[in-house]
Amino acid sequence: MEVWIFFQIIFHFKSKLAEKATEQISSKTKLGTSVGSQFSKEKYK
C-alpha cells in the first residue's frame, strides 16, 4: 500500500512537470497553446 502512495506522488510530480514544460513550449509558439490544451484534454479523458 505504501508503494502505491509513493507511485501516486511520483505520478503527480511528473504531471506537474509536464504541465510546466507544456506551458513553456506554448509560450514559445502561439500554435502550441491550442495544441497543448487539446493534448491535456485527451490525456485526462
Buried (B, 14 or more C-beta within 10 A) or exposed (E): EEEEEEEEEEEEEEEEEEEEEBEEEBEEEEEBBEEBEEEEEEEEE
